[in-house]
Structure formats: structure tokens, C-alpha cells
Amino acid sequence: MTPDPAGTTAPAATAAGPAGTPRSVLIVGASVGGVRTAQALREEGFDGEITIVGAEPTAPYDKPPLSKELLTGRRGQDALALLGEGEQERLGLTLRLGTRALGLDPERREVHLSDATRIGYGALVVATGARPRTLPPPADRLVHTVRELADGVELAKRLATGEPVAVVGGGFVGAEVAASAAALGCRTTLIERSTAAFSRILGERVGSLVTDLHRAHGVEVIAGTGVRAVVERTDGTRVLTLDDGRRIAAGTVVAGIGCVPDTSWLEGSGVCLEDGVVTDEFCAVPGHRDLYAVGDVARWYDRRTGRHRRVEHWTNAAEQAALVARNLTRPGRRTPYAHVPYFWSDQHGVKIQSAGDPAAADTVELLRCTTPKGDKDVALYSRNGRLTAAVTFGWPRACATARRLLAEGGTVAGLRAKLAELAGGITTLEPGTPAAPHTSVERPTSKKDGPKR
């Protein structure tokens, strides 16, 4: 698009189309949530103008491989593309890359961009995702984060040197980077403030299984302490001082300590911001017509749990994108987002999968199931006998079964019966132990700060 003399890119059409559908859709964010929204709109028969604004200069790409296959060399940059060859032209998408959204004027239906232009919209989908937390200054300049393609490319070069690696944080990114570094032969140390890797996501008991997996593959896991300081020696080596006084030397330091939703550009717009863009059960922003949010940035109202939640997972972004496309094209028959949360993580050759909400459980039961492909561990999460989640290690079929059962409101006994059908035998490793408190990426509403608008 070419800016007009006033520096404003006018909307092609902001009025409503047939049956109240918008004539144009602007998507801010060019990762999976944004791209899947555009693709789904065309699948739903939307024939209006679709524009995607992306802050990165590179073509839209898939982010999960940044901490895994890209680092180990199993996939190159070209294999990460979210749009196939010729797909942009076939779908009639306008991409404005290397351009960041700076502000929103919902009354004029305009987004202010970093290239000093403004772009209008009929409907707006916020898909700006999240940005990584890092260590406080001056340590921040000595550590790597993994959120963008450039981050992954640079880190892959560092790991290829074979120098020792220290990873701060045992969540998704941290644990996957540690596994990738170990696979490349780097001496790897994983530092986690809580009691075990993944414990903030899956709880202490199941997190200990992930920790054991890392240790079995040569990763030194230091749990129960954080990082106090990072300094650089004259030879370029980084030295981390831990809260307990220990010191760790490494050639490369990576921080995987979580993310914060990328919403700064929406401040002052009137959009309710509270750990993300607050939406209703349709992923629509209350009080703003044809304004939606999807993916890591969206904090939607979940009818299944009766609370708002924000989930930082690929599947959630893709499924919300499909739902928003349907709701935009069928305004009279909108559907609430009620999918069972799902995520996966590949570590040391094992696919760890979770269906449901582990944080909602008060009891965890560990099972070992005998299958033709070997023994598989499964964790069943429940509250008052009601199944809330299941986690499987290297058994995708069982996780898919659990997700279907969770969607139907199934019980622990029901899932055990289904697993028995899939397995030759089941051994209870740890029956019904209380779930240790843990913090999920589905963060509770903060009453201290209050919503921003």
C-alpha cells in the first residue's frame, strides 16, 4: 500500500458487508495466530481484503522449531514457512512486514504503524503474541532469548561451537534449548528456580519426570535456585552466580524465563488489558465491534472453567484463529471458544503431550502402560474425582484419546479404561497423590494492577 499525502493509508472498505460481515480484515501479528486467521477466513469464503502486519522483516514462519529443529540443524529456515509457495498470491493477502503497530484508534478504526502511516480496517484481529522476559540489566546483554527467527539463527551458530551452555529457566523454551544443546554435544546446565523442570507447568511430581529425562541425557539440572548475576570474563566466557552462591561458567547463556503479552501498542486505546487482551468467550473484545484477539496475547473467557485464561501454546493460537474466522463470517451464529487446551514439547527424542488443565487438579496419579512400542508413562490429573488433564510421554494416541474424553467431561476411571484398551497392561506407579502447588502460564487475573484501557 502507498501512503497518501497526509501520511494515512485509508481503508479499502470499513463498512459492513452482507449479513454484517466486514469488508476488510486487518491482522496485526504474522505468526501462527495471524496467518491461520487469514487462511481460515478464505476457507470460510471471505472475499474481502485481508492485510497482515508483522514486526519482523522475514516472511511468516513457524516458531516452535526455533528451540528444537532449527538449533540442531534438522530443519532449515526455508522449512519453517507458514505460507506455501504462491499461497500469498492465491489467497490474495497483503503482507506489510518489518512494520510494527504503535497504536490503535478504535473510533476511527485505524492502526498507527512504525513507518508513520495509518491503516484502516473493517475488522481487526490482534495476534501480536508475546515477548520474552530476560534477566535484568546488565545481565540482559550477556544472555540470549529465543522468540524470533534471528534469535534462533544466532543461537544455532553459538551452539555449533560446542562451548558449554547454561540455560536459565526450565519451562518450554529453556528445557527444549537444553535438550537441543545436549544433543549437539555441548556440556549443558539447566537452572530452574522451582523444584523441577516443567514444574510450573505440570506440577512438581510430573516435573520431576522431565528432570530425570534431562539428567539421563547428560544435562546437569540445578533446581531450587535462581541466578543472581551474570558477568563476562576477558575471554568472553560468561560466569553465572546463583542465589545459593554457586558459580557456573559457560560460553553461551540462554534465558527461558517466560513471556509477557505484546500489548504495549494498545495502551490508551480503550481496549481492556490485563495480562493480555481481555475478550469474551467468542474471542471478541467487549465494547468494540469486530475487534478480536487470538493466541498468546488473548485472555479469553473460558465457559468450561468460568474464568479468563491466557494460554501460550501453538495449538491454542491455531484453533482460536479458526474460530475467529468463523465468527467474523457468521456474525449471527457466533461460536464460543471451548477447546480443551493442548500442548506438546519434544525433548531428548520424547514427545511430551498435555491435554486439559493440570493447574486445576488437586490429585495426580502416575501410570506406566505396556504397549507394543515399550512402556509409556501417563499422568492423570483430577479434582474431586473429575478428570482435569492428562500428560503422556511418547504416546500420542493416548493423549488424543484423553483430549477427546476431556471434551466430553470424562472421568479418571473412564480414561483408565480407555488406556487399558490401548495398552497390554497398566501399572500404577504412584496412586492419587496430592498435586504440589504450581504456577501455569495460564496466569490468574491480577487484582493489584487492575485492567488497563
N, C-alpha and C positions, 0 to 999 in steps of 0.2 A: 504494500500500500504506500501511496505517496502523500506526505502531509500537505495540508492546504496552507495558504499564506499565513494564516493565524496560528499555525502550529498544531492544528487539530485534525485528526483523522476522523471524519464523520462516519457514523454507522451506515452500512448499506441499507438496513431496514430495521427499525426498532419497534414497529407496530406489530401487533399480533397477527398471526396467520390464521388458517382455517381452524375452527373449533378452539381458538385461544392459544394455539401453538405459536412460539416465537418465530420470527422470520430469519433471525440470525442468532448464532450462539458463539460467545467468546469464552474460551477456556484458558485460564491462567494457570500454567503448570504443564510441562511437557514430558512428565514421567508417565508411569503406567496408568495412574488415575485419569490424567488428562487425555492421553492418547486413546485409551479404551473408551472414554466417553465419546470421543469423536467417531470412532469406529462403530460403536453401538448406535449412535444417532443415525448413521447411514443405514445400518441394518434395520432400524425401526422405520425407515422410509423417509426420514427428514431430508428435504431437498434444499434447505436454505443455506446461507453462508455459514461456514464454520472456520473460526480462526483460533489457532493455538499460539499463545505467547509463552516463550521459555527463556529463563535467565541464562542458561548455558548456551554457548555458540554451537555446540555439536548437535547433530540430528538426534531425535528422541531414542533413548536406549534403555535397556532393562538394567535395573540396579542390583538385584540380588547377587549376580555373579561377581560384582566388584570385590567382595570379600572372600571369594572362593575361586571359581574357574579362571578369572582374569589374572589373579595373583599367581596361580600355579601354571599358567600357560595353556590350560586345557581349552580355553576359548579366547579368541582374539577380539579386538574392538568391533570388527565388522560383524561378528556373530551376535552382537548384543542389540542390534537394531529392533525397535518396536514396530516400525513400519517397513513392510516388504518393498522390494524393488518395484517402483512405479505405483505404489499404493497411494502415496500422497496425491498424485495427479488423478488416479482413478476415483478416489473418494472426494476430490475437489476440496482439499484442505489448504488453507493459507497458514504457513508457519512463519512466525516472527521470532527468530532465535537470537540469542545474545542480547535480549531485551528484558529488563526487569520491571515488574509492576511496582510503582511507587505510591499510588494512592487510588482511592475509589470515590466517585461521586455518584451515589445511587439515584439521586433525584434526576440528574442529567443522563444517567445510565452511561457513564464514561469511566474508563480506567486510564490513569495517568502513567505514562511509561518513561523509562530511563533515557530514551532517545528524544525527550522533550515533546513527544506527540501524545495525543489522547485518542483513544479508540472507543467508539460507541458499541452498544450491544443491545440485542433484544432479550437474550437470557445470558446469565453469567454463571460459569461453573468454576469455583475456586478449587484448584488442585495443586497448590504450591508445596505440599508435603511438609517436611520438617528439616531443620538444620542441626548438625551435630553439636553436642556440647564438647568443650575441650577443657584442658586444665587451665587454671588462672595464670595470668602473666606473672613472671616472664617465661614460665614453663611452656606456654602455648606455642611459642615459636620453635620449640625443640621436639614437638610431637606431631605425628600425622593423624589425620582423621580420614574416614572413608565414607564419602557421601556422593561425590561427583566422579565422573569418568577420569578427570585429570588426577584426582586423588588416587584412584586405583592404578593408573598407569605409573605414577611416580612411586607408589609403594611397591609395585611389582619390580621396578628397577632396583629398589633398595633390597628387597628380599633376595634378588638374584645374586647379590654379592656374597650371600651366605653368612653375613655377620650376625651375632646374637641379636635376638629380638625380645623386647619387653612389651607386653600388651597390658594396658590398664583398663580393666572392666571385663567381666565375664558374661556379658549378655550376648545378643545376637552377633553383632559385628565383632566384638572382642574375641569371642570363642571361635568364630569362623576364621578370623585372621590368624589366631594362634594355631588352629589346625592346618591352615594353608602353609604357614611358616614352617611348622614341623615337617610337613610333607616335603618341603624343599630342602630339608636337612639343616635348617637353622636351629641353633640352640634357643629354645623359646621358653620364656617365663610369662605366665598369666597371673596377674594380680587382681584379686577381687575383694572388695571391701566387705561383702557379706560372707556367709559361712561356706558357700559353694558356688561354682559357676552355674549360671542359669537359675539360681535360687530365687531371684527376684521375679522370675517369670513362671517357674514351675514349682516353687517351694523348695525347702531345704532337703527333704528326703530324695526327691527325684533329681534335684540339682546335684546331689552327691553322686548319682549315677553318671551324669555328664562329666563331673570332675574326675571320676575314676577312669572314664573313657580317655580323657586327655592324658592323665598320668600313664595309662597303659601304652600310649603312643609317644612317650618321652617328653611331654610338656611338664615343666615344673609349675605347679599351681600353688600360689601363695594366697590363702584365703584369710579373711578376718582382719585385714589391714588395708589402709589406703596409701596414697602417695603424698608425701609432704612437700617434696621439692624435686626438680629436675635441673641439673646443671650440665654444662658441656666442657669437657676437657680440651686441652690444646690440640689433641689428635683427632678431635671430632666425636669421640666416644661420649655417650650420654650416661650420666650416673643418676639413678633414682634413689632418693632417700624415702624410706617407708615410714609410716606413722609409728611402727614399733622399733625404729632405729636401724633396721637392716638397710644395706645398700646393694643395688643391683646395677651392673654395668651392661650396656647394650649399644650396638651400633645404630639401631632403629627403635624408636618408641612410638607405639600406636595407642591412641585413646579411643576406646569404645565405651563411653560412659553415658550413652543415651542421646536423645534428641529433644528439641523443642519445636513446636509447630511454627511454621513460617507465616506469621500473620502481621508482622510489623507494618506492612503496607496498607493494612485495613484499619489501623488505629485512627480514630476520629471520623470514621465513615458512618457510624451508627450501627454497624454490624456487631452483634454481641460476641465478644471474645472472652473465653475463659478456658485456658489450656486448649486452644483451638477455636475454630469457628463453630459456634453452637447452632445446631439445627434441630428440626423436629424429626419425627420418625420417617419422614419421606426424604430426608437429607436436604430439605429446603430450609433456608434461613428465615425465621419468623419475622414478619413485618416488612419483607422485601420480596416483591413479586418477581418470579423467575430468577431467583438467586439461590444457587445450590453449592454444596461443598462435598468433596469426596476424598477418601484416602487418609493419609497420616494427619492432615490438617483438620479433618472433620470430627467434631464431637457431637454425635447424633444421639437422639433419644431412642433407647432400645426398649421396645414394648415387652420383650421377653424378661428383662430384668427390672424394669421400672426405673431405670436410671440412665443418665447420659454417660456415654463412654467414648473413648478415642482409642483406636487400635492401629498400631504401626506395623501392618502386615500387608504383603503384596496381594494376597487373595482378597482381603477386605477392600482394598482400593479398586481392584478389577470388578468385584461384584457390586460395589456401590456405583461405579461408573455405569454399568449396565442398567441398574435400577433408575438412576437419574435420567438416562436417555429415554427410558420408557415413560417416566413421569413427565418429562418435558413434551413428549409427543402425544401423550394421552392425559392431558390435564384434568379431564373429567373422571378419570379412572386411575388415580394415583395409587401406588402400592407402597406399603411401609417396608423399610429395610429390617428384616428379621432373620438374617442368615446366622447360622452357627459359626462363630469365629474359628478360623483355621490358620495354622502356620506350619512351615517346615524349616528345618535347618540341617545342612549337610556338614558333618564333622567327622573326620577320620574315616571316611567311607561309610558312615552310618547315617541314614536319613531319620532324623528325629522329627516326629509329627505330633501336633496337638490339635484336638478338636474340642471346642467348648471354652469354658471359663475356669481355669484352675484356681484363680484367686477367690472364686465364690465358694470353694469347698472348705469343709471343716474336718474331712477324713480322706486319707489316701491309702489305697490298697495296691500293693505291688504283686504282679503275677509274672510267672515265666511259662510261656506257652511253647510246646514242642510242635514244630512244623517241618515239612519236608526240606526246608531250607535252613534248618537249625533252630535253636532255641531263640525265642523273641521275648523281650521284656515289655510289659504293658503296665501302666499306672492308671488306676481308676480313681477319679475324684468325685466326692459326693458330699451332700449336706442333708442331714436328716433322712438318709436313705435315697435321696434323689440324685441321680447322676448329673454332675455339672461339667465334667470334662474327662477326656482320656488322652494319654500320651503313649505313643508307640515308638519303639526303637527298631528300625529296619523292617517294618511290617506295614506297608502302605495299605494293603487290603483291609487290615484290621482297623486302621484309622478311618478309612472311608466308611466302614460299617458303623463305627462309633459316631461319626458325624450324622449319618442318616438317623440313627437311633436317638441322638440328642435332639434332632429337629422334630422328632415325634414325641418328645417328652419321656423317653425311656428310662428304665431303672438300671441300677448296678447289676441286679440279678439277670435282667434281660440281656445286658451286654455280655455278661459272663457266659450265658447260654449261647449267644452268637459266636463268641470266641471259641467255645468248645466245639462248635460245628466246623470252624476253620482249622483248628489245631488237633493234633493227635492226643494231647494231654495238657493239663494245666496244673502248675504247682504254685501255691500261694507263698510268695517269698516273705511278705510282711502284711498281715491282715489288719485292716481298719485302724491304722494309727492316726492320731490327730495330726492334721496338717499344720506344719510350722507356719507362723505368720510370714508373709512375703509381700513384696510390692510389685504389682504388674505394671506394664506400660499403659494399661487402661487406668489412667490416673483419676482419682476422685476429685470432685468439684472443690475448689479452694474457696472457703468462706472468708478467709482473711483478706485476700486481694479484691474479691468481688469482680463482676464482669466489666470488661472494657467495651466501649462503643465508639 
